[in-house]
Amino acid sequence: MQHWRMEQENTPAPSFVQAFEGLYLDALRFAESLMMPGWRLYQVLIILALMLVAYFMHGVSGRWVQGWVRAHEGWKTWQLRIIVPIRRRLGLIWFSAMTWAVWGVMQNTTWPSRSYLIGLAATLALAWVLIAFVSRFVRNRSLRRAVRWALWVYATLYFLNVQKTVGAFLDGLAFEFGDFRVSVMTLISALVIIGVLFTVARVISTTSASRIRLNEDMSPSMKVLAVKGVQILFYGLAFFMGIEAVGIDLSGLAVLTGAIGVGLGFGLQKVISNLVSGVIILLDKSIKPGDVISLGETFGWINALGARYVSVVTRDGKEYLIPNEDLITGQVVNWSHSNDYVRLDIFFGTAYGDDPHKVRELAVEAATKAERVLDYPKRPVCHIVGFGDSSVDYILRFWINDPTGGLTNIRGAVYLALWDAFKANDISIPFPQREVKMLPKDDI
C-alpha cells in the first residue's frame, strides 16, 4: 500500500476531466472499429451468439437441475446452499465454458489476434463466476451483494486495462469537509476491503464461538457473553483495519462523529440501556438460556439471550422478545434459578362426613401417582386449612423438577387423580346448594 502511494506521488494523476475524456475516446474508437467489417466485428458477433446460446442453455439446464433436486429428497442445508448459486449462475457458467472452448479452437486454427476479444470475454466470464462463488462467504446479504458487484466491476476494469483511468475518474468524485476528503474510489475500496476482512472475522469468530460453546467449565450465560465479546472484538478490528488500509484518517472525523454521538446518545437511550442491561444479566448470571421465568402474564423458558432483548418461548409456541431493561428493573420470577425444584399448590374440599385423616392419605397417594410429581426427596403433603360453610378445606402441595414441561397440565393431572381416588373411596366433594321458597300471594 505504501509503495503504491509513493508511485502515485511521483506520477501526477490525471484530472477528473482528463480521465473522463480518456474513457470517452477509448469507447469511441472501439465503436468506430466495429463499423467496418473485420475480425474485431466477427469476434463481437461470435460473443453475442454465445450469449444467446448460454441464455437458452440456462433455461434448459435450470429446469433439469430443479427437477433433479426435487427428485432427491432429504437434502441438507449446506448442500442446498451449493446447488442454489450454481443454478442461478448456469448461464454465466455455460458462457464461460463455451467461450473458452471457442477460444481454444481459434488459437489453434487461426492467428491469435483474431480471438483476442473472445479470450478476454472468456477470462471475464470465469472471473465473474469465481467472484460469485467466493462472495458467498460474506454472510450479510446486502454487504455480500455490494462486495460482489465491486469485485465484478474491478475485475472488468482490470482485464480491460482501464483500471487506472477509471480509478482517477472515481477519485475525482470526492466529498471534502475541511481537511477531510473522501472520494468514490476510497469508498469502493473501503467497502471491498472491509467486506473481505468481515468475512475473515466471521470465520474466526464462528470457530471460536463453537469452541466456547463446547467448554463445559463455563456457565451458559458466560458462554453467551464470551461469544458476544469475541464477535465484537474481531468485527471491530476488521472495520478499523479496513478503514486504515484504505487510508482514511479517522482523526478528521473526530468532531463530526462527536456531534453525531451526542445526538445518538439522546435518541438511543433505551437501546443503550438495553445493551448495558444485557451485559449485566450475562455477568450476574441471574437468568440463563433454559431457565423458566414469569414476567407479568408471560410464562415460558428462555430460548436465547440477545444484546437488546431476551427471547422467551411459552408453552403455546409464542416467542416474546422482552427488552433487557424490563428484566433488570422489573420483578422476575425465575423458577429454576438455583435449582429446578418447583412447588405447586392446589385447593379442594370434602364433605364433613368424610374422615379427614383418610382424605389426606388419599390425596398424597393420588398426587404421587401422577406423572412428573416427585416422591423423593420432596414428598407431597396435604393439610387442612379451614372449615368452610359446606366443606372441610384442604391444600395439597407437591413438587416437580421440570418446569419447562408446563404447570397447568400437571395441576390438571393431579386434580384428575384426586377425582379418581375420591370416587373409588366414596369421598364426596360438596358444592353449594340453594333452596328457593315460593311464598303465597297473601304473604307478599
C-alpha positions as CSV (number, residue, x, y, z in Angstrom):
1,M,0.0,0.0,0.0
2,Q,2.8,2.4,0.8
3,H,4.7,1.5,-2.4
4,W,1.5,2.3,-4.4
5,R,1.2,5.6,-2.7
6,M,4.8,6.5,-3.5
7,E,4.2,5.8,-7.1
8,Q,1.1,8.0,-7.1
9,E,3.1,10.8,-5.6
10,N,5.9,10.6,-8.2
11,T,3.4,10.3,-11.1
12,P,0.9,13.0,-11.4
13,A,-2.6,11.6,-11.6
14,P,-4.8,12.7,-14.4
15,S,-7.5,15.2,-13.5
16,F,-11.2,14.3,-13.4
17,V,-11.8,15.9,-16.9
18,Q,-8.8,14.2,-18.4
19,A,-9.9,10.8,-17.1
20,F,-13.4,11.2,-18.4
21,E,-12.1,12.3,-21.8
22,G,-9.7,9.3,-22.0
23,L,-12.6,6.9,-21.3
24,Y,-14.8,8.6,-23.8
25,L,-12.2,8.5,-26.6
26,D,-11.3,4.8,-25.9
27,A,-15.0,3.9,-26.1
28,L,-15.5,6.0,-29.3
29,R,-12.5,4.4,-31.1
30,F,-13.7,0.9,-30.2
31,A,-17.2,1.7,-31.5
32,E,-15.8,3.1,-34.7
33,S,-13.8,-0.1,-35.3
34,L,-16.9,-2.1,-35.2
35,M,-18.5,-0.2,-38.0
36,M,-16.1,-1.8,-40.5
37,P,-16.0,-5.5,-41.4
38,G,-13.2,-7.3,-39.8
39,W,-12.2,-9.8,-37.2
40,R,-13.0,-7.4,-34.4
41,L,-16.6,-7.2,-35.6
42,Y,-16.7,-11.0,-36.1
43,Q,-15.4,-11.7,-32.6
44,V,-18.1,-9.4,-31.2
45,L,-20.8,-11.3,-33.2
46,I,-19.4,-14.6,-32.0
47,I,-19.6,-13.4,-28.4
48,L,-23.2,-12.2,-28.8
49,A,-24.1,-15.6,-30.4
50,L,-22.5,-17.4,-27.5
51,M,-24.5,-15.2,-25.1
52,L,-27.8,-16.2,-26.8
53,V,-26.9,-19.9,-26.6
54,A,-25.9,-19.6,-23.0
55,Y,-29.2,-17.9,-22.2
56,F,-31.1,-20.8,-23.8
57,M,-28.9,-23.4,-22.0
58,H,-29.5,-21.6,-18.7
59,G,-33.3,-22.2,-19.0
60,V,-33.0,-25.8,-20.1
61,S,-30.3,-26.9,-17.6
62,G,-32.0,-24.8,-14.8
63,R,-35.2,-26.8,-15.2
64,W,-33.3,-30.0,-15.2
65,V,-31.4,-29.2,-12.0
66,Q,-34.6,-28.1,-10.3
67,G,-36.3,-31.4,-11.2
68,W,-33.2,-33.4,-10.1
69,V,-33.1,-31.7,-6.7
70,R,-36.8,-32.3,-6.2
71,A,-36.4,-35.9,-7.1
72,H,-33.8,-36.4,-4.4
73,E,-35.4,-35.5,-1.0
74,G,-33.5,-35.1,2.2
75,W,-31.0,-32.5,1.0
76,K,-29.1,-30.9,3.8
77,T,-28.8,-27.1,4.2
78,W,-25.2,-26.9,3.2
79,Q,-25.9,-28.9,0.0
80,L,-28.8,-26.6,-1.0
81,R,-26.5,-23.6,-0.4
82,I,-24.2,-25.0,-3.0
83,I,-26.9,-26.0,-5.5
84,V,-28.8,-22.7,-5.4
85,P,-26.0,-20.4,-6.5
86,I,-24.9,-22.9,-9.2
87,R,-28.4,-22.9,-10.6
88,R,-28.5,-19.1,-10.6
89,R,-25.2,-18.8,-12.4
90,L,-25.8,-21.6,-15.0
91,G,-26.0,-19.1,-17.9
92,L,-22.7,-17.5,-16.9
93,I,-21.1,-20.9,-16.4
94,W,-22.2,-22.1,-19.8
95,F,-21.0,-18.9,-21.4
96,S,-17.6,-19.2,-19.8
97,A,-17.2,-22.8,-20.8
98,M,-18.2,-22.2,-24.5
99,T,-16.1,-19.1,-24.9
100,W,-13.0,-20.9,-23.6
101,A,-13.8,-23.8,-26.0
102,V,-14.2,-21.4,-29.0
103,W,-11.0,-19.5,-28.0
104,G,-9.0,-22.7,-27.7
105,V,-10.1,-23.8,-31.2
106,M,-9.4,-20.5,-32.8
107,Q,-6.0,-20.3,-31.1
108,N,-5.0,-23.5,-32.9
109,T,-6.7,-22.7,-36.3
110,T,-6.1,-19.0,-36.9
111,W,-4.0,-16.0,-35.8
112,P,-4.1,-15.3,-32.1
113,S,-5.1,-11.7,-32.7
114,R,-8.3,-12.9,-34.3
115,S,-9.5,-14.4,-31.0
116,Y,-8.3,-11.8,-28.6
117,L,-11.7,-10.4,-27.7
118,I,-13.1,-13.9,-27.3
119,G,-10.3,-14.8,-24.9
120,L,-11.0,-11.6,-23.0
121,A,-14.7,-12.4,-22.7
122,A,-13.8,-16.0,-21.5
123,T,-11.4,-14.6,-18.9
124,L,-14.0,-12.1,-17.7
125,A,-16.8,-14.7,-17.5
126,L,-14.5,-17.1,-15.5
127,A,-13.6,-14.2,-13.1
128,W,-17.3,-13.3,-12.6
129,V,-18.1,-17.0,-11.9
130,L,-15.3,-17.3,-9.3
131,I,-16.3,-14.0,-7.7
132,A,-19.9,-15.0,-7.5
133,F,-19.0,-18.2,-5.5
134,V,-16.3,-16.6,-3.3
135,S,-18.6,-13.8,-2.3
136,R,-21.0,-16.4,-0.8
137,F,-18.7,-16.4,2.3
138,V,-20.0,-13.0,3.2
139,R,-22.9,-13.7,5.4
140,N,-24.7,-10.4,5.3
141,R,-26.8,-10.3,2.1
142,S,-26.5,-6.5,1.5
143,L,-22.8,-6.5,2.1
144,R,-22.3,-9.6,0.0
145,R,-24.1,-8.0,-2.9
146,A,-22.1,-4.9,-2.6
147,V,-18.8,-6.8,-2.4
148,R,-19.8,-9.0,-5.3
149,W,-20.6,-6.1,-7.6
150,A,-17.5,-4.1,-6.6
151,L,-15.3,-7.1,-7.4
152,W,-17.1,-7.7,-10.7
153,V,-16.5,-4.1,-11.7
154,Y,-12.9,-4.1,-10.6
155,A,-12.2,-7.4,-12.4
156,T,-13.8,-6.0,-15.6
157,L,-11.7,-2.8,-15.4
158,Y,-8.6,-4.8,-14.6
159,F,-8.8,-7.1,-17.6
160,L,-9.8,-4.2,-19.9
161,N,-6.7,-2.4,-18.6
162,V,-8.6,0.8,-17.8
163,Q,-8.5,0.5,-14.0
164,K,-6.0,3.4,-13.6
165,T,-8.1,5.7,-15.8
166,V,-11.4,4.8,-14.1
167,G,-9.6,5.0,-10.7
168,A,-8.6,8.5,-11.4
169,F,-12.1,9.3,-12.6
170,L,-13.7,7.9,-9.4
171,D,-11.0,9.6,-7.3
172,G,-12.1,12.9,-8.7
173,L,-15.6,12.4,-7.4
174,A,-14.9,13.4,-3.9
175,F,-16.5,14.9,-0.8
176,E,-14.4,17.4,1.1
177,F,-15.1,18.7,4.6
178,G,-12.2,20.9,5.8
179,D,-9.1,18.7,5.7
180,F,-11.2,15.6,5.4
181,R,-11.6,14.2,1.9
182,V,-13.5,11.0,0.8
183,S,-13.8,10.0,-2.8
184,V,-15.9,7.4,-4.5
185,M,-12.8,5.4,-5.2
186,T,-12.0,5.4,-1.5
187,L,-15.5,4.3,-0.5
188,I,-15.5,1.4,-3.0
189,S,-12.0,0.3,-1.8
190,A,-13.1,0.5,1.8
191,L,-16.3,-1.5,1.0
192,V,-14.3,-4.3,-0.6
193,I,-11.6,-4.4,2.0
194,I,-14.0,-4.3,4.9
195,G,-16.1,-7.0,3.3
196,V,-13.1,-9.3,2.9
197,L,-12.0,-8.6,6.5
198,F,-15.5,-9.1,7.8
199,T,-15.6,-12.5,6.1
200,V,-12.3,-13.5,7.7
201,A,-13.6,-12.1,11.1
202,R,-16.8,-14.2,10.7
203,V,-14.9,-17.4,10.1
204,I,-12.6,-16.8,13.0
205,S,-15.4,-15.7,15.4
206,T,-17.6,-18.7,14.3
207,T,-14.7,-21.1,15.0
208,S,-14.0,-19.5,18.4
209,A,-17.7,-19.5,19.3
210,S,-18.0,-23.2,18.5
211,R,-15.1,-24.0,20.9
212,I,-16.5,-21.7,23.6
213,R,-19.9,-23.5,23.4
214,L,-18.2,-26.8,23.8
215,N,-16.4,-25.7,27.0
216,E,-18.3,-27.4,29.9
217,D,-16.5,-25.4,32.6
218,M,-18.3,-22.2,31.6
219,S,-21.9,-21.4,32.5
220,P,-24.4,-20.8,29.8
221,S,-24.6,-17.0,30.4
222,M,-20.8,-16.7,30.4
223,K,-20.7,-18.6,27.1
224,V,-23.1,-16.1,25.6
225,L,-21.0,-13.2,26.9
226,A,-17.8,-14.7,25.7
227,V,-19.2,-15.3,22.2
228,K,-20.6,-11.7,22.0
229,G,-17.2,-10.4,23.2
230,V,-15.3,-12.4,20.5
231,Q,-17.6,-11.2,17.8
232,I,-17.4,-7.5,18.8
233,L,-13.6,-7.8,19.0
234,F,-13.0,-9.4,15.6
235,Y,-15.6,-7.4,13.8
236,G,-14.3,-4.1,15.3
237,L,-10.8,-5.0,14.3
238,A,-11.9,-5.8,10.8
239,F,-13.7,-2.5,10.5
240,F,-10.8,-0.3,11.7
241,M,-8.2,-2.3,9.8
242,G,-10.2,-1.8,6.6
243,I,-10.5,2.0,7.2
244,E,-6.8,2.2,8.0
245,A,-5.9,0.1,4.9
246,V,-7.8,2.4,2.6
247,G,-6.0,5.4,4.1
248,I,-9.0,7.3,5.7
249,D,-7.8,9.5,8.5
250,L,-10.2,8.9,11.4
251,S,-8.9,11.9,13.3
252,G,-10.6,14.2,10.7
253,L,-13.9,12.6,11.7
254,A,-13.5,13.3,15.4
255,V,-15.6,16.5,15.5
256,L,-18.3,15.1,13.2
257,T,-18.5,11.7,15.0
258,G,-18.6,13.5,18.3
259,A,-21.6,15.6,17.3
260,I,-23.3,12.6,15.9
261,G,-22.5,10.6,19.0
262,V,-24.2,13.2,21.3
263,G,-27.3,13.1,19.1
264,L,-27.4,9.4,19.1
265,G,-26.9,9.3,22.8
266,F,-30.1,11.2,23.4
267,G,-32.1,9.4,20.7
268,L,-30.9,5.9,21.6
269,Q,-31.2,6.0,25.4
270,K,-33.5,2.9,25.5
271,V,-31.2,1.0,23.1
272,I,-28.1,1.7,25.2
273,S,-29.9,0.9,28.4
274,N,-30.9,-2.5,27.0
275,L,-27.4,-3.1,25.8
276,V,-26.0,-2.3,29.3
277,S,-28.7,-4.4,30.9
278,G,-27.9,-7.3,28.7
279,V,-24.2,-7.2,29.8
280,I,-25.3,-7.0,33.5
281,I,-27.6,-10.0,33.0
282,L,-24.8,-12.1,31.5
283,L,-22.4,-11.1,34.3
284,D,-24.6,-11.6,37.3
285,K,-26.0,-14.9,35.9
286,S,-29.5,-14.1,37.2
287,I,-31.0,-15.7,34.2
288,K,-29.6,-18.0,31.6
289,P,-30.8,-20.0,28.5
290,G,-33.1,-22.7,29.6
291,D,-34.4,-21.0,32.7
292,V,-38.2,-20.9,33.3
293,I,-39.3,-17.4,34.2
294,S,-42.5,-15.5,34.8
295,L,-42.7,-11.8,34.0
296,G,-46.2,-10.3,34.4
297,E,-48.5,-12.6,32.5
298,T,-45.7,-14.1,30.4
299,F,-44.6,-17.6,31.5
300,G,-42.0,-19.6,29.5
301,W,-38.4,-20.6,29.2
302,I,-35.5,-18.5,27.9
303,N,-34.6,-19.5,24.4
304,A,-31.7,-17.1,23.8
305,L,-30.1,-14.0,25.3
306,G,-29.6,-11.2,22.9
307,A,-27.7,-7.9,23.1
308,R,-31.0,-6.0,23.2
309,Y,-33.7,-8.5,24.3
310,V,-34.3,-11.9,25.7
311,S,-36.3,-14.5,23.7
312,V,-38.9,-16.2,25.9
313,V,-40.9,-19.1,24.4
314,T,-44.2,-20.0,26.0
315,R,-46.0,-23.3,26.1
316,D,-48.3,-22.3,23.2
317,G,-45.3,-21.7,20.9
318,K,-45.4,-17.9,21.2
319,E,-42.0,-16.2,21.3
320,Y,-41.8,-13.0,23.3
321,L,-38.9,-10.6,22.8
322,I,-38.6,-8.9,26.2
323,P,-36.2,-5.9,26.5
324,N,-33.3,-6.5,28.8
325,E,-34.1,-3.4,30.8
326,D,-37.5,-4.9,31.9
327,L,-35.7,-7.9,33.3
328,I,-33.4,-5.6,35.3
329,T,-35.9,-3.1,36.7
330,G,-39.0,-5.4,36.9
331,Q,-39.9,-8.3,39.2
332,V,-39.0,-11.5,37.5
333,V,-39.8,-15.0,38.9
334,N,-37.1,-17.4,37.9
335,W,-38.5,-20.9,38.6
336,S,-35.1,-22.6,38.0
337,H,-32.6,-20.0,39.3
338,S,-30.8,-22.0,41.9
339,N,-32.4,-25.4,41.2
340,D,-35.1,-26.9,39.1
341,Y,-37.5,-27.8,42.0
342,V,-40.9,-26.0,41.8
343,R,-43.7,-26.4,44.4
344,L,-47.3,-26.3,43.3
345,D,-50.4,-25.9,45.5
346,I,-54.0,-26.9,44.7
347,F,-57.0,-26.4,46.9
348,F,-60.0,-28.7,47.3
349,G,-62.7,-29.5,49.8
350,T,-64.6,-32.6,51.1
351,A,-67.8,-33.2,53.0
352,Y,-67.9,-33.0,56.8
353,G,-69.0,-36.6,57.0
354,D,-65.6,-37.9,55.4
355,D,-62.7,-38.8,57.6
356,P,-60.1,-36.1,57.2
357,H,-57.2,-38.5,58.0
358,K,-58.3,-40.8,55.2
359,V,-58.7,-37.8,52.8
360,R,-55.2,-36.6,53.5
361,E,-53.7,-40.1,52.8
362,L,-55.7,-40.5,49.6
363,A,-54.7,-37.0,48.4
364,V,-51.0,-37.7,49.0
365,E,-51.2,-41.1,47.4
366,A,-53.1,-39.7,44.4
367,A,-50.5,-37.0,43.9
368,T,-47.6,-39.4,43.9
369,K,-49.2,-41.5,41.2
370,A,-49.4,-38.5,38.8
371,E,-46.6,-38.3,36.3
372,R,-43.8,-35.7,36.9
373,V,-44.7,-35.4,40.6
374,L,-41.7,-36.1,42.8
375,D,-41.9,-38.7,45.6
376,Y,-38.3,-38.1,46.7
377,P,-36.7,-36.1,48.2
378,K,-39.7,-33.8,48.4
379,R,-42.8,-35.8,49.1
380,P,-46.3,-34.3,48.6
381,V,-48.1,-33.1,51.7
382,C,-51.8,-32.4,52.5
383,H,-53.1,-30.1,55.3
384,I,-56.4,-28.8,56.5
385,V,-56.6,-25.1,56.0
386,G,-60.1,-24.3,57.3
387,F,-63.7,-25.3,57.9
388,G,-65.9,-23.8,55.2
389,D,-69.7,-23.3,55.0
390,S,-70.2,-26.7,53.3
391,S,-66.8,-28.4,53.2
392,V,-63.6,-29.1,55.0
393,D,-60.9,-27.2,53.1
394,Y,-57.5,-28.7,52.2
395,I,-54.3,-27.7,50.5
396,L,-52.2,-30.2,48.6
397,R,-48.6,-29.3,48.0
398,F,-46.4,-31.3,45.6
399,W,-43.0,-30.7,43.8
400,I,-41.8,-31.1,40.2
401,N,-38.3,-30.7,38.8
402,D,-39.2,-30.0,35.1
403,P,-41.0,-26.6,35.0
404,T,-40.3,-26.4,31.2
405,G,-42.9,-29.2,30.9
406,G,-45.6,-26.8,32.0
407,L,-47.6,-26.1,35.2
408,T,-51.2,-26.1,34.1
409,N,-51.0,-29.6,32.7
410,I,-49.5,-31.1,35.9
411,R,-52.1,-29.4,38.0
412,G,-54.8,-30.9,35.8
413,A,-53.3,-34.3,36.1
414,V,-53.3,-34.1,40.0
415,Y,-56.9,-32.9,40.1
416,L,-57.9,-35.9,37.9
417,A,-56.0,-38.3,40.1
418,L,-57.9,-36.8,43.2
419,W,-61.2,-37.2,41.4
420,D,-60.5,-40.9,40.7
421,A,-59.2,-41.6,44.2
422,F,-62.2,-39.9,45.9
423,K,-64.7,-41.6,43.7
424,A,-63.2,-45.0,44.3
425,N,-63.3,-44.5,48.1
426,D,-66.7,-42.8,48.4
427,I,-65.3,-39.4,49.3
428,S,-67.7,-36.7,48.3
429,I,-66.8,-33.2,47.1
430,P,-69.7,-30.9,48.2
431,F,-70.9,-27.9,46.3
432,P,-73.1,-25.0,47.5
433,Q,-76.9,-25.7,47.2
434,R,-79.6,-23.1,47.3
435,E,-83.3,-23.6,48.2
436,V,-85.9,-21.4,46.6
437,K,-89.1,-21.0,48.5
438,M,-92.2,-19.6,46.8
439,L,-94.4,-17.5,49.1
440,P,-98.2,-17.3,48.8
441,K,-99.6,-14.1,47.3
442,D,-101.2,-13.2,50.7
443,D,-97.8,-13.3,52.5
444,I,-96.2,-10.8,50.0
